[in-house]
Amino acid sequence: MPKFKYTAMDAKGREVQEVIEAESQAKAVAGIRERGLFPTMVTEVGGGGKAAAKPAATSGAASSAAAPAGAPVRAGGPPAAVPKKGMQMEMKLPGFLANLFKPNVNLKTLMVFSRQFATLHSAGLPLLRGLHILQKQEPNSTMRNAITAMAESVENGSTFAEAVAQHPRIFDFFFVNMVRAGEASGALETVLTRLAEHMEKSQKIRNKIKGAMVYPVVVLVIAMVILGVLMVFVIPKFKEIFSDMLGDTPLPILTRFVLNVSEAVTQQGIYVIGAIAALVIAIKMLAKTKVGSELLDRLKLSAPIFGDLMRKSAIAQFTSTLGTLLTGGVPMLSALNIVRDIAGNKVLIRAIQQVHDSVKEGETVAGPLEASGVFPSMVVSMIQVGEETGALPDMLMRIASNYEDEVDTAVDAMTSIIEPILIIFLAVIVGTIVIAMFMPLISIVGNLSG
């Protein structure tokens, strides 16, 4: 009987390399899954290095979600020869352009898909039939093509999790691992419903924050345009009038200040724009470095008004995602890997990595969270109580619900604060320009009257 050497991930995210005897690669893959492992590469011993095709359904994104930090992840598929450097560019460019112009699948589309598929599955419809129904009624062409490909994969014998993992641009490893856990526990419809609820909450928070930022951004852009027009076109005309009408008469200090600013913007505006562009480029280059990105993320969390909002939003996302994963049956270490990879903030990533290392050594979750200084003492205490009582997933969901409410309150408060601040700011700027221009006009009118 042929022997197959395989690489797989266990439920705790550890890499396993062993040999299995089976009649074919498909039966070898099935045998590996029966052992509770997730195969990433299956190669026949003495068979010319031919890798199994079906494990390739577990994409690199999904495999990296289950693997611990730093673990090598290899997707299934035949080992390709290493092309030359110039050839690599020619092969990658069309794919890059295709991805660049490929329409995106937004969170709302995924949310509707999850909820509808959960409804069909709970009604007793077979997996393949449910996919065909959703494929016919899906308006988004990208999502419709993905559902069609998923149905073909399931029809060819792949699991639903493997079919989902073939589309990492649409389904992230959070979604893939939740589906995999739902299939393993036999509660796929429950997991899909929780996924839809989780995406609804995430979308609500994002829309709330974006909505709060639209007004001040629009007002600031309009204000900058108006100030630019005044400085470049209007104020220089006043300068000519003052020079003709007052001659060598000294102008008020405020008027001279505004005229000097206008002159600097008019004559040296290109240098000002260049300096701003250089500053933006420097910040982006700094953000690409390890130290710089962590410094910028730390500054974001400690910003006067927006820092508290970002911190609360990050805590809500962390606790909601981790609670959803644990409730869905995903092991703690794998769940922490997934949460770490989607955190987005280097400070949070470091804190979650410390939690992962602590849990891996058999310690608690609350200790590293408290040591990170990112999470408030109330959150740490509630997580500690959840660990002690064995109800950590429920406690995490309670924390998430509480902080989602706090984010709503913080956004409303921030909006109510920003509006009067912007009004006062614009009034001061425009009022200063108007007063500065009218002070010499009063002198001119007085001279004409005399």
Order of alpha helices (4+ residues) and beta strands (2+ residues): beta-beta-alpha-beta-alpha-alpha-alpha-alpha-alpha-alpha-alpha-alpha-alpha-alpha-alpha-alpha-alpha-alpha-alpha-alpha-alpha
